[in-house]
Amino acid sequence: MKREKVTLLPRLSSILEEMGDNIKLARLRRELTAEQVAERAGISRSTLWQIEKGTPGTSMGMYAQVMFVLGLEKDLLLLAKDDVLGRKLQDIGLKTGKRAPKK
């Protein structure tokens, strides 16, 4: 089965590229080779290369595996953590109840 090519907006592509760069820098700071990280994550070196390049077709699970190997798995919990827009939209839809009579 052939996969369809994923097409992203330029802004999103640059975010993925920056994320890949950050993962690569984390690997280099730890003085780990691409082969070591790929082996520990259970992926091929070419998949690690795709992650470090920010290729959009790479699965989120692969990113998570590599981040786990680098000790950065808790960073995944920061994704969409502070949903400012969502909270504003939710607050707009909240109805305020009637106040209780004053004593």
C-alpha positions, 0 to 999 in steps of 0.5 A, a space after each residue: 500500500 502506497 502512502 500519500 505524500 503529506 503536504 503542510 503549510 510553510 509555517 507548520 513545516 518550519 515548526 517540524 524542522 525546528 523540532 527536528 533540529 532540537 532533537 538532533 541538538 539534544 542527541 549531540 549534546 549527549 554525545 550519542 551517535 545516530 546509530 546508538 539512538 536509532 538502536 535504542 529507540 528500535 528504529 532505523 537510522 534513516 527514520 532517525 534522520 527523517 525525525 531530525 529533518 522534521 519530515 511530516 510523514 514520520 509517526 508521532 510514536 517514532 518521535 516519542 521513542 527517540 525523545 524517550 531515549 534522550 530522556 525528553 519524554 516528559 516534554 510531550 506532556 507540554 503539547 497543547 497544555 496551555 490552550 489559551 484559545 480553547 479556554 477563551 472559546 469555552 468561557 464564551 460559551 459558559 452560561 452564568 446562572 442566576 444569583 441567589 437572592 440577597 439576605 
